[in-house]
Amino acid sequence: MLLNLWDLPRLRDVRRRKISSHDPTGGNRDYVRVPKGETYALAEIEGAGCIRHIWVTIRCEDRWHPRKIVLRMYWDGEREPSVEAPIGDFFGLGHGIYRNFVSLPLQMAPEDGRGLNSWWPMPFSDGARIEVENECDIEISHLYYHIDYEEYEELDEDLGRFHAAWRRENPTDGLDYSQPIDYRRIWREEKNIDGSGNYIILEAEGRGHYVGCHVDIHNLRMTDEFNWYGEGDEMIFIDGEPLPSIVGTGTEDYYCMAWCPTQEFCTPFYGLPLPGGPNWSGKISWYRYHILDPIYFQKSIRVTLEHGHANWRSDDISSTAYWYQAEPHKRPWPLLPVEERLPREEP
């Protein structure tokens, strides 16, 4: 299913299709409007196939529309969505903002990050539905989209279905920032072996593989002291194990970086498109996509991250996780209501 340059000469018995917001009259009104409170189906596809690329751009005067518009995807006639996330977060960046960045599966492209692209392969054997729900205070005045997919006679049986889920803790359960904090003592003395209190990026049941996430942090500690929000290890529990079999060495280490980075940096598989302000203040966004190193599970997976060493930090954290699995899937958690998804203002 996944193609590389070496595979491009290979002849394949598939048919390329596109669904878009083009003007069916042949004019230039190549967009749709979505009234406040309504759901619009971008695509309803029958039969077997695989979505290869999705492009979207939006004009909406609601400031936080990237967090208020919800994107959902359903495969093979399922009732519960396999993908459910605010549309901006699905395309790789949180905080309800747009910003130019490049990864392999997801990009926000010029102008000013408003061109949203997904290259995640999304196979299905008996139909697909993609929809947006407008939970803004006003209508979406312009929604442009392309959905490029392949049509098959039948789908290979060993292909998992694509999933994505968004969640937020606002704030995480850590120390009271209004009180004096000896973070150096915490680093030296506090222990966390079993992941108690970790931020949960993903909980899934069934057979599949985790292919990554982006994590979006709003640093809530206002201080002139050293205000690094990291030192949290990733801890990943596979198939119900009581202690994690995959344990890392710190926040920036999971994202393949080092030494409390402050520089914007993006690569195909990992990046820091939002490094924060002075002393790591404000809004931060990381991503790590396990394209070449998926994390497999046969029964279940729980992907977690400490929020500061031993979970002492009390910051606003949200995340979007991406994975493939065999159906049926267990919905990880219900999407928060719109008022609980709104980003914080900068102080």
GUMARTI-468200 format. One record per residue (C-alpha): residue number from 1; x, y, z. Coordinates in pm, whole numbers, plus 32768, in hexadecimal, padded with zeros to 4 digits. Example, Ala and Ser with C-alpha at 12.3 -4.5 7.8 and 13.67 -1.06 7.14 Angstrom:
SITE   nr     u     v     w
SITE    1  84CE  7E3E  830C
SITE    2  8557  7F96  82CA
end
This chain:
SITE   nr     u     v     w
SITE    1  8000  8000  8000
SITE    2  8114  80F7  8058
SITE    3  81D3  816A  7F26
SITE    4  8338  81E5  7F10
SITE    5  8409  8259  7DE8
SITE    6  8477  80F7  7D9B
SITE    7  830B  8088  7D84
SITE    8  829B  819E  7C99
SITE    9  82DF  80D8  7B57
SITE   10  820B  7FB3  7BD4
SITE   11  80C6  7F8D  7B11
SITE   12  7F94  7F6D  7BF0
SITE   13  7E2A  7F15  7BAB
SITE   14  7D88  8038  7C60
SITE   15  7CBC  8166  7BFC
SITE   16  7D04  82C6  7C78
SITE   17  7BDC  8394  7CF1
SITE   18  7BA9  84F1  7D81
SITE   19  7A90  8592  7E44
SITE   20  7AA9  870C  7E63
SITE   21  79E5  8848  7EA6
SITE   22  79F8  88AE  7D36
SITE   23  78DC  8977  7CA1
SITE   24  7805  8879  7BDF
SITE   25  7787  8990  7AFA
SITE   26  78E5  89CB  7A74
SITE   27  78FC  8B1A  7B25
SITE   28  79F7  8B87  7C2B
SITE   29  7926  8B58  7D66
SITE   30  7A04  8A34  7DCB
SITE   31  79A4  8A29  7F39
SITE   32  7883  89D2  801D
SITE   33  77E6  8A8E  813D
SITE   34  7799  89DB  8283
SITE   35  769E  8A8D  8365
SITE   36  76D2  8AA4  84DB
SITE   37  7676  895F  858B
SITE   38  7660  888C  844E
SITE   39  7721  875B  83D7
SITE   40  7799  8740  8271
SITE   41  780D  85FF  81C4
SITE   42  794A  863F  80FC
SITE   43  7949  84DD  8071
SITE   44  786D  83A9  806B
SITE   45  7921  8296  7FAF
SITE   46  78A0  813A  7F5E
SITE   47  7966  7FF9  7F38
SITE   48  7AD7  7FBB  7F7F
SITE   49  7BF1  80B3  7F65
SITE   50  7CF3  8186  8015
SITE   51  7CFB  82FC  8050
SITE   52  7E57  8378  7FF7
SITE   53  7E47  84EE  8029
SITE   54  7D61  85F2  80C4
SITE   55  7D84  8769  808D
SITE   56  7CAC  886D  813C
SITE   57  7CAC  89E4  8161
SITE   58  7BAC  8AAB  8227
SITE   59  7B30  8C0D  8242
SITE   60  7A6B  8C4E  837F
SITE   61  7A67  8D8E  844B
SITE   62  7A4C  8CD1  8594
SITE   63  7BA9  8CFC  862A
SITE   64  7BBC  8B9C  86BA
SITE   65  7B23  8AE2  8593
SITE   66  7C48  89E8  857B
SITE   67  7BDC  8968  86D3
SITE   68  7A65  8993  86A6
SITE   69  7A3C  88D9  855C
SITE   70  7A3A  8760  8599
SITE   71  7AB9  8667  8495
SITE   72  7A31  8502  849F
SITE   73  7A74  83D0  83C7
SITE   74  79BA  8286  83B9
SITE   75  7A28  8145  830A
SITE   76  7958  801F  828E
SITE   77  780A  809A  8313
SITE   78  7876  80B4  847F
SITE   79  779F  8181  856F
SITE   80  78B7  8210  8645
SITE   81  79BB  82E8  8594
SITE   82  7B1C  8265  856C
SITE   83  7B97  83CD  854E
SITE   84  7B11  84E0  862E
SITE   85  7BDA  861D  8669
SITE   86  7BCE  8796  8642
SITE   87  7C2C  87D4  84DA
SITE   88  7D64  88A3  8521
SITE   89  7DE7  87A1  8617
SITE   90  7DA7  8684  8523
SITE   91  7E89  872E  8425
SITE   92  7FAA  8738  8519
SITE   93  7FA9  8874  85EB
SITE   94  7EE3  88D0  8723
SITE   95  7E92  8A14  87DA
SITE   96  7D88  8A71  86DA
SITE   97  7E87  8B16  85F7
SITE   98  7F21  8AEF  849F
SITE   99  8098  8AF0  845F
SITE  100  8174  8A7C  8341
SITE  101  8214  892C  8393
SITE  102  8276  87EE  82DC
SITE  103  826F  8682  834B
SITE  104  824F  854C  8273
SITE  105  80E0  84F8  82BD
SITE  106  805D  8657  830D
SITE  107  80A6  87BA  829E
SITE  108  8020  8919  82C7
SITE  109  8087  89D1  818C
SITE  110  8092  8B3F  8121
SITE  111  7FEA  8C2D  812F
SITE  112  8032  8C3A  82A6
SITE  113  7FE5  8ACB  82D9
SITE  114  7E87  8ADE  8248
SITE  115  7EBA  89BE  8152
SITE  116  7E75  8883  8220
SITE  117  7EFB  8739  8198
SITE  118  7EE8  85D0  820E
SITE  119  7FA0  84B1  8163
SITE  120  7F3D  839F  825B
SITE  121  7EC4  826F  8195
SITE  122  7D5D  821E  81F9
SITE  123  7CE5  80CC  8171
SITE  124  7B7F  804F  8179
SITE  125  7AD1  7F1A  80F3
SITE  126  7962  7F7E  80F0
SITE  127  793D  80F5  80DE
SITE  128  79C0  8232  8184
SITE  129  791F  836F  8209
SITE  130  79D7  84B2  8260
SITE  131  791A  85D2  82FF
SITE  132  794C  871C  83B4
SITE  133  786F  87AC  84C3
SITE  134  7868  8926  84E8
SITE  135  7867  897B  865C
SITE  136  78D1  8AE3  861A
SITE  137  77FC  8C0C  867D
SITE  138  77CC  8C62  850B
SITE  139  77C4  8BAE  83BD
SITE  140  78F5  8B2C  8307
SITE  141  78E6  8C18  81E0
SITE  142  79E4  8B5F  8106
SITE  143  7A44  89F1  8125
SITE  144  7B1E  8972  8009
SITE  145  7B8F  8808  7FFF
SITE  146  7C26  86F0  7F2F
SITE  147  7C15  857F  7F8F
SITE  148  7CF2  84A6  7EB1
SITE  149  7CBB  832F  7EC6
SITE  150  7CF1  81E5  7E14
SITE  151  7BD4  80FC  7DB8
SITE  152  7C0C  7F82  7DD3
SITE  153  7B4F  7E49  7D7B
SITE  154  7B98  7DD2  7EDD
SITE  155  7C7B  7E2E  7FFE
SITE  156  7D97  7D5A  8084
SITE  157  7D26  7CB3  81C7
SITE  158  7E5A  7D0F  8292
SITE  159  7E24  7E89  828A
SITE  160  7DC2  7F3F  83C9
SITE  161  7CDB  8069  83CD
SITE  162  7D5F  81C7  840E
SITE  163  7D01  826E  8559
SITE  164  7D3F  83BE  85FE
SITE  165  7CCD  8447  874E
SITE  166  7CFA  8594  87FF
SITE  167  7CFA  85D3  8976
SITE  168  7D56  86DF  8A72
SITE  169  7DA8  870E  8BE2
SITE  170  7D83  8878  8C49
SITE  171  7E4B  8882  8D21
SITE  172  7EFF  8740  8D70
SITE  173  7EFA  86CE  8EDB
SITE  174  8043  8754  8F62
SITE  175  80BE  8849  9066
SITE  176  8023  8997  90BE
SITE  177  80ED  8A9D  9003
SITE  178  8091  8BAB  90FF
SITE  179  8166  8AF9  9203
SITE  180  82E6  8AE5  920C
SITE  181  8365  89B8  9146
SITE  182  84B7  8910  916B
SITE  183  84C2  8869  9017
SITE  184  862D  8804  9045
SITE  185  85CB  8732  9174
SITE  186  84B2  8696  90A9
SITE  187  85AA  8639  8F97
SITE  188  8698  859F  9097
SITE  189  85A7  84EB  917F
SITE  190  844D  84A8  90ED
SITE  191  8408  8359  9042
SITE  192  8307  82E2  8F45
SITE  193  8325  8179  8ED7
SITE  194  81C1  8113  8E80
SITE  195  814E  824B  8DC9
SITE  196  8050  82B6  8ED0
SITE  197  7FC6  840C  8E75
SITE  198  8065  8418  8D1D
SITE  199  7FBB  84D6  8C06
SITE  200  7F0B  83D7  8B26
SITE  201  7F40  8405  89B1
SITE  202  7E8D  82C7  8942
SITE  203  7DCE  819F  89CE
SITE  204  7D5F  809F  88CD
SITE  205  7CE8  7F35  88D0
SITE  206  7D11  7E31  87C1
SITE  207  7E2D  7DE6  86D0
SITE  208  7EEA  7EFA  8623
SITE  209  800D  7FEC  862C
SITE  210  803F  814A  86B1
SITE  211  80D5  8238  85AE
SITE  212  8109  8374  8679
SITE  213  807E  84B4  8706
SITE  214  80A6  8626  8730
SITE  215  8099  86BD  888C
SITE  216  803E  8829  88CB
SITE  217  809C  88CD  8A14
SITE  218  803F  8A1F  8AA3
SITE  219  813F  8A6B  8BB3
SITE  220  8079  8AF2  8CDA
SITE  221  8198  8B36  8DCB
SITE  222  81E6  8CA8  8DD4
SITE  223  8342  8CCA  8E6B
SITE  224  849C  8D5B  8E35
SITE  225  852E  8C10  8EAC
SITE  226  8598  8AFF  8DBA
SITE  227  8447  8AA5  8D22
SITE  228  848C  8973  8C4A
SITE  229  8346  88AF  8C37
SITE  230  83E5  8764  8BD7
SITE  231  84AB  8648  8C78
SITE  232  8378  856D  8C4E
SITE  233  83B8  840C  8BCD
SITE  234  82D9  835A  8AD5
SITE  235  8253  8216  8B66
SITE  236  819E  8126  8A7C
SITE  237  80DE  7FF9  8AFE
SITE  238  809A  7EE0  8A05
SITE  239  7F95  7DCA  8A24
SITE  240  7F37  7E15  8B8C
SITE  241  8092  7E08  8C27
SITE  242  809A  7E9B  8D8A
SITE  243  81E0  7F56  8D4E
SITE  244  823E  7FFB  8C06
SITE  245  8324  7F38  8B20
SITE  246  837C  8075  8A61
SITE  247  840B  818A  8B3D
SITE  248  84C9  82BC  8AC6
SITE  249  85B5  83B6  8B66
SITE  250  8503  8504  8B49
SITE  251  840D  85DB  8A8A
SITE  252  84F4  8660  897A
SITE  253  859A  850B  895A
SITE  254  8453  846A  88EC
SITE  255  843D  8573  87DD
SITE  256  85A4  8521  8770
SITE  257  8637  866C  87E9
SITE  258  871C  86D2  8907
SITE  259  876A  87C9  8A1C
SITE  260  861F  887F  8A4D
SITE  261  8602  8905  88E8
SITE  262  8590  8A67  88A1
SITE  263  85B0  8A61  8725
SITE  264  84A2  8A1F  8625
SITE  265  84F7  88E0  856A
SITE  266  8435  87F7  8483
SITE  267  8490  86AD  83D8
SITE  268  83C2  8599  8332
SITE  269  83A1  84CF  8476
SITE  270  83CF  85BE  859C
SITE  271  83CA  8730  85E1
SITE  272  838F  8860  86BB
SITE  273  82C1  8952  85E8
SITE  274  826F  8A28  871A
SITE  275  8395  8A3F  880E
SITE  276  82F5  8B39  88FE
SITE  277  8366  8C92  896A
SITE  278  8479  8D09  8A57
SITE  279  84BE  8C0D  8B6D
SITE  280  83DD  8B0F  8AB9
SITE  281  82A9  8BE5  8AF8
SITE  282  815D  8BD9  8A45
SITE  283  80F9  8AE2  8937
SITE  284  81D2  89B8  88D2
SITE  285  818F  88A4  87D2
SITE  286  8254  8763  8791
SITE  287  821E  863E  86A7
SITE  288  82AA  84DF  868A
SITE  289  822E  83FA  8574
SITE  290  828C  8289  8583
SITE  291  828A  8257  840A
SITE  292  83C2  817E  8402
SITE  293  839B  80F6  8564
SITE  294  822A  80B0  85B2
SITE  295  81DD  802C  870F
SITE  296  8114  7EEB  86EC
SITE  297  800E  7E59  87D6
SITE  298  7F40  7D1A  87CB
SITE  299  7E3D  7D67  88DA
SITE  300  7E63  7ECC  8954
SITE  301  7F47  7FF9  8971
SITE  302  7F63  811E  8A60
SITE  303  804B  8238  89F6
SITE  304  80A0  8329  8B0F
SITE  305  818C  844A  8B58
SITE  306  81F8  84DC  8CA5
SITE  307  81A7  8650  8CC4
SITE  308  82F4  86B3  8D59
SITE  309  83C5  85B5  8E18
SITE  310  82DD  84EB  8EFB
SITE  311  81B8  85BE  8E7D
SITE  312  81FB  86FB  8F44
SITE  313  8193  87EA  8E2B
SITE  314  8035  8881  8E1D
SITE  315  801C  88F1  8CB3
SITE  316  7F0D  88F3  8BA9
SITE  317  7F58  87C4  8ACB
SITE  318  7E9B  8743  899E
SITE  319  7EF9  863D  889D
SITE  320  7E8F  8585  8764
SITE  321  7EEE  8415  8744
SITE  322  7EF3  8351  85FD
SITE  323  7EE5  81D7  85DB
SITE  324  7E70  80B2  8506
SITE  325  7DAD  7F8A  8589
SITE  326  7CBE  7E74  8530
SITE  327  7B50  7EC1  8568
SITE  328  7A84  7ED1  8639
SITE  329  7B2D  7FE3  8703
SITE  330  7ADD  806C  885A
SITE  331  7AA5  81E2  8854
SITE  332  7BBF  8269  8934
SITE  333  7AEF  8382  89D1
SITE  334  79DA  8470  896B
SITE  335  7A46  85B6  88CD
SITE  336  7A3A  86D9  89C1
SITE  337  7921  87D6  898C
SITE  338  7986  8906  88C2
SITE  339  79A8  89F0  89EE
SITE  340  7AA7  8903  8A88
SITE  341  7B72  88F2  8947
SITE  342  7BB6  8A68  892A
SITE  343  7D25  8AC8  8942
SITE  344  7DA4  8BAE  8A4F
SITE  345  7DF7  8D15  8A03
SITE  346  7F62  8D7D  8A28
SITE  347  7F9A  8E39  8B71
end
